[in-house]
Amino acid sequence: MTRHLEWLAEDRPEIERGGLSAARWRWQDLVSYARSNATTPQRLTEERQRFLIQHALALDPKVDLKTALDDPRKAQGEARILEVAGFQELQAAGLYYPAYPLDSFPPGSIEVTLRFCLLTPLLTRDDAAFTLFDNPLRKDAIYGVPYLSAASVKGLAADAFQRGFPPQAPWETLGANDAERTTAYRRRTAQAKRLFGVATDQEGMPSAEGRVRFDPIWFRYVQYLVMNPMKTDGSGIGTQPIHFEAAAAKTPKGDSVSATVRLLYFNPAGTEASDEATACADVAALVEALAAWWPVLGLGAKRLAGYGALRPEGAAYRYRTANSVKQQEFSGAEGWQALAKALAQEGRS
């Protein structure tokens, strides 16, 4: 926040002359400036085009920047990967997965960390009223760091659990729509109800709060994608290019990008089915479902089109017993399954 306030207070002669070439400005600040400078639809198109050429494209060496800006048709190149400067600020502020005080939680509470690397760019959807691009990533309002919201992660986890532990009756028979079917499924499946809860406004059917809490998934690198749908007349001519801002699957040096899923199972001691064996079994089942389905389906938006594909890299858990906090770590592509098996064994011991 301080960095943004300092930026607002600085003289900006390069920007005030209408240029976006000031190297000392972070590219995120330049996006904000370009957006504020777009007073008409035509101006928005020009600012978007200018930003893409100057900051989001690795231009062909044969085409210099001035030529590309003068004639955008010559601005061909691969998408450039940009690092999010606010990521380091988020870490410095202690907001990047702050540690849970697990020793103060009720016995049976479990923290799980699942590490993965992205195989393809990941898409999320911001709800900002006006942006430079039509499909921006969801970002933190203060630090500008892209993330997949905790609510989205929970929804994707619930979907994986339903696929991993399907209802005995056909899904279509559980209700008139997916909301009714989900409610019916969770009321019939004790583990799903404990994990995710039940939200309903039907009379005589009280809601129930789930025990699992998810953190957002933060991303450090961004790239811009352009999709150009083709006409259906067989001409091969594009229609209207669609711009997407995506969480990049590679660093600027070409290395794989890792990310983290963290969840907390808060065990409500003293309530029904709150023994430690039940807690371990619940979390083991959830992680097993995630290990089976997330590498297949991916995360984020348009995952069935291949975006947000991932590969597990490792896992760890911290488990609050009656007397201490146990912890264990697992590495490699089989780490998620190994963690699920270890927690299931904890529940049986």
C-alpha positions in Angstrom: 0.0 0.0 0.0 2.9 2.4 0.9 4.5 1.8 -2.5 1.2 2.7 -4.3 0.8 5.9 -2.3 4.4 6.8 -3.1 3.7 6.2 -6.8 0.7 8.5 -6.7 2.7 11.3 -5.1 5.6 11.2 -7.6 6.0 13.4 -10.6 5.3 11.4 -13.8 6.5 13.4 -16.7 6.9 10.4 -19.1 3.3 9.3 -18.3 1.9 12.8 -18.4 3.3 13.2 -22.0 1.1 10.2 -22.9 3.8 7.6 -23.0 4.0 4.2 -21.2 7.7 3.8 -21.6 8.8 4.8 -18.1 10.8 1.7 -17.1 10.8 2.7 -13.4 7.0 2.2 -13.2 5.8 -1.3 -12.4 3.8 -2.9 -15.2 0.9 -3.2 -12.8 0.9 0.6 -12.3 1.0 1.0 -16.0 -2.1 -1.1 -16.4 -3.9 1.2 -13.9 -2.7 4.3 -15.8 -3.7 2.9 -19.2 -7.1 2.1 -17.8 -7.7 5.5 -16.4 -6.5 7.1 -19.6 -9.0 5.2 -21.7 -11.9 7.8 -21.9 -13.6 6.3 -25.0 -13.9 2.8 -26.5 -11.5 3.8 -29.3 -9.0 5.1 -26.7 -9.4 1.9 -24.6 -8.5 -0.2 -27.7 -5.5 2.0 -28.4 -4.3 1.8 -24.7 -4.8 -2.0 -24.6 -2.9 -2.5 -27.9 -0.1 -0.2 -26.8 0.3 -2.0 -23.5 0.3 -5.5 -25.1 2.9 -4.5 -27.6 5.2 -2.7 -25.1 4.9 -4.9 -22.0 3.2 -8.2 -22.8 4.8 -9.3 -26.1 8.3 -10.6 -26.7 8.7 -8.9 -30.1 10.4 -10.5 -33.0 14.0 -9.3 -33.0 13.5 -8.0 -36.6 10.8 -5.6 -35.4 11.8 -2.8 -33.1 9.4 -1.2 -30.6 8.8 2.0 -32.5 7.9 0.1 -35.7 5.6 -2.1 -33.7 3.8 0.8 -32.1 3.5 2.6 -35.4 2.2 -0.4 -37.2 0.6 -2.9 -34.7 0.2 -5.5 -37.5 3.9 -6.1 -37.3 3.9 -6.7 -33.5 4.1 -10.5 -33.6 5.7 -12.5 -30.8 5.3 -14.9 -27.9 3.5 -13.8 -24.7 6.0 -12.2 -22.3 5.7 -13.5 -18.7 5.6 -10.7 -16.1 6.5 -11.0 -12.4 4.0 -9.6 -9.9 6.0 -7.1 -7.7 3.3 -7.2 -5.1 4.0 -10.8 -4.4 7.1 -10.0 -2.4 5.2 -7.2 -0.5 2.5 -9.8 0.4 5.2 -12.1 1.8 6.9 -9.2 3.7 3.6 -8.3 5.3 3.2 -11.8 6.6 0.0 -12.4 4.7 1.2 -15.2 2.4 -0.2 -18.3 4.2 0.4 -17.1 7.8 0.9 -20.0 10.3 -2.2 -21.3 12.1 -1.7 -21.5 15.9 -2.6 -25.2 15.8 -1.5 -25.9 19.3 -4.3 -23.6 20.5 -6.9 -25.5 18.4 -9.1 -28.4 19.6 -7.7 -31.9 19.2 -8.4 -33.4 15.8 -7.8 -30.1 14.0 -5.6 -30.6 10.9 -3.7 -28.3 8.6 -2.9 -29.6 5.1 -0.5 -28.1 2.5 -0.6 -29.4 -1.0 2.1 -28.2 -3.4 1.7 -28.4 -7.2 3.2 -26.9 -10.4 1.1 -25.5 -13.2 1.3 -27.2 -16.6 -0.8 -24.6 -18.4 -1.9 -21.0 -17.7 -4.7 -20.6 -15.2 -7.7 -18.3 -15.6 -9.8 -16.7 -12.9 -12.3 -13.9 -13.3 -12.1 -10.6 -11.6 -15.3 -8.7 -10.7 -13.8 -5.2 -11.2 -16.3 -2.8 -12.9 -13.8 -1.5 -15.5 -10.5 -3.0 -16.5 -8.0 -2.6 -19.3 -8.8 -6.1 -20.5 -12.1 -7.9 -20.8 -11.0 -11.0 -18.8 -8.6 -9.9 -16.0 -7.3 -12.2 -13.3 -8.8 -11.8 -9.9 -6.3 -9.7 -7.8 -5.9 -8.6 -4.2 -7.1 -5.1 -3.8 -4.1 -3.9 -1.9 -1.1 -5.7 -3.3 -2.4 -6.6 -6.8 -1.4 -10.2 -6.5 -3.5 -12.6 -8.6 -5.3 -15.4 -6.7 -7.9 -18.1 -6.9 -10.3 -17.2 -4.2 -10.9 -19.4 -1.1 -14.6 -19.8 -2.2 -13.5 -21.0 -5.6 -11.0 -23.5 -4.2 -13.7 -24.8 -1.8 -16.2 -25.2 -4.7 -13.6 -27.1 -6.8 -12.7 -29.3 -3.8 -16.4 -30.1 -3.2 -16.8 -31.0 -6.9 -13.8 -33.3 -6.7 -15.2 -34.9 -3.5 -18.6 -35.5 -5.2 -16.8 -37.2 -8.1 -14.6 -39.3 -5.8 -17.5 -40.4 -3.6 -20.6 -40.2 -5.8 -24.1 -40.6 -4.4 -25.7 -44.1 -4.5 -28.7 -42.7 -6.4 -28.3 -41.1 -9.9 -27.3 -37.4 -9.6 -30.3 -36.3 -11.7 -32.8 -37.8 -9.2 -31.5 -35.8 -6.2 -33.3 -32.6 -7.1 -34.5 -30.2 -9.8 -31.2 -28.3 -10.2 -27.6 -28.6 -9.1 -28.1 -26.5 -5.9 -30.9 -28.9 -4.7 -28.9 -31.9 -5.7 -25.8 -30.7 -3.8 -27.9 -30.1 -0.7 -29.4 -33.5 -0.9 -26.1 -35.2 -1.5 -24.5 -33.5 1.5 -27.4 -34.4 3.8 -27.1 -38.1 2.7 -23.3 -38.2 2.9 -22.0 -37.6 6.4 -18.4 -36.8 5.4 -19.5 -34.3 2.8 -21.8 -32.5 5.3 -19.0 -32.4 7.9 -16.4 -31.1 5.4 -18.4 -28.6 3.4 -21.6 -27.9 5.4 -25.1 -27.4 4.0 -26.6 -24.0 3.1 -30.3 -24.0 2.7 -33.3 -21.6 3.3 -35.9 -24.4 3.3 -38.1 -24.4 6.3 -37.4 -27.3 8.7 -34.0 -28.0 7.1 -31.4 -26.0 9.1 -28.0 -25.1 7.6 -24.8 -26.7 8.9 -21.4 -25.1 8.8 -18.6 -27.1 7.3 -15.4 -27.9 9.1 -12.9 -27.3 6.3 -11.5 -23.8 5.6 -9.5 -23.0 2.5 -6.9 -20.2 1.9 -6.7 -18.5 -1.5 -4.1 -19.8 -4.0 -1.6 -17.0 -4.8 0.2 -16.7 -8.1 3.4 -14.8 -8.8 3.6 -14.6 -12.6 1.2 -13.3 -15.2 0.9 -13.4 -19.0 -1.6 -12.2 -21.6 -3.3 -14.6 -24.0 -5.2 -13.7 -27.1 -7.9 -16.0 -28.5 -9.2 -15.4 -32.0 -12.3 -17.5 -32.6 -12.8 -18.4 -36.3 -15.8 -17.8 -38.4 -17.9 -20.9 -39.0 -18.1 -20.5 -42.8 -14.8 -22.4 -43.3 -12.9 -19.3 -44.4 -10.4 -19.5 -41.5 -10.9 -15.8 -40.8 -10.9 -14.6 -37.2 -13.9 -12.8 -35.7 -13.0 -10.6 -32.7 -9.9 -11.3 -30.7 -10.5 -12.0 -27.0 -7.9 -11.0 -24.5 -7.3 -13.0 -21.3 -5.0 -12.3 -18.4 -3.7 -15.6 -17.0 -1.5 -16.9 -14.2 1.6 -18.1 -16.1 2.7 -21.7 -15.9 6.4 -20.7 -16.5 8.7 -18.1 -15.0 10.4 -15.6 -17.3 13.4 -18.0 -17.3 11.3 -20.9 -18.4 11.1 -22.7 -15.1 7.9 -24.4 -13.8 5.7 -22.3 -11.5 4.8 -23.8 -8.2 1.8 -22.9 -6.1 0.2 -24.0 -2.8 -3.2 -25.1 -1.6 -3.7 -24.9 2.1 -6.7 -26.0 4.0 -7.6 -26.3 7.7 -10.0 -28.8 9.2 -11.2 -27.2 12.4 -12.5 -29.9 14.6 -15.5 -28.8 16.8 -14.5 -30.7 20.0 -17.4 -31.9 22.1 -19.9 -32.1 19.2 -21.2 -35.2 17.4 -18.6 -37.1 15.4 -15.7 -34.9 16.6 -13.3 -37.7 17.7 -9.8 -37.7 16.2 -10.4 -40.8 14.2 -13.3 -39.1 12.4 -11.3 -36.0 11.7 -8.4 -38.0 10.2 -10.8 -40.1 8.0 -12.6 -36.9 6.8 -9.4 -35.2 5.7 -7.9 -38.3 4.2 -10.9 -38.8 2.1 -10.9 -35.2 0.9 -7.2 -35.2 0.0 -7.6 -38.6 -1.8 -10.4 -37.0 -3.9 -8.3 -34.0 -4.7 -5.3 -36.2 -5.7 -7.6 -38.2 -8.0 -9.5 -35.4 -9.7 -7.6 -32.1 -9.7 -4.7 -33.4 -11.9 -7.4 -34.6 -14.3 -9.7 -31.6 -14.3 -7.4 -28.7 -13.3 -8.2 -25.5 -11.5 -9.7 -22.2 -12.3 -11.9 -21.1 -15.2 -12.1 -23.0 -18.6 -10.4 -25.9 -17.0 -12.2 -28.4 -19.3 -10.6 -26.5 -22.2 -7.1 -27.4 -20.8 -6.4 -24.3 -18.7 -5.2 -24.7 -15.1 -3.7 -28.1 -15.6 -1.5 -29.1 -12.7 0.9 -31.8 -11.4 1.2 -32.6 -7.6 4.7 -31.9 -6.2 4.4 -32.7 -2.5 2.3 -32.3 0.6 2.6 -31.8 4.3 0.2 -31.9 7.3 0.2 -30.8 10.9 -2.2 -32.7 13.2 -3.3 -31.6 16.6 -3.6 -34.6 18.9 -4.7 -34.5 22.5 -1.1 -34.0 23.7 1.0 -32.5 20.9 1.1 -31.4 17.3 2.3 -34.0 14.9 3.6 -33.1 11.4 4.8 -35.0 8.4 6.0 -34.1 4.9 5.8 -36.0 1.6 7.6 -35.2 -1.7 7.0 -36.1 -5.3 4.1 -36.6 -7.6 2.6 -39.2 -5.2 2.8 -36.9 -2.2 -0.9 -36.1 -2.1 -1.9 -39.8 -2.0 0.9 -40.6 0.5 -0.5 -37.9 2.8 -4.0 -39.3 2.5 -2.8 -42.7 3.4 -0.8 -41.5 6.4 -3.8 -39.6 7.8 -6.0 -42.6 7.3 -3.5 -44.6 9.3 -3.4 -42.0 12.0 -7.1 -42.3 12.4 -6.9 -46.1 12.9 -4.0 -46.0 15.3 
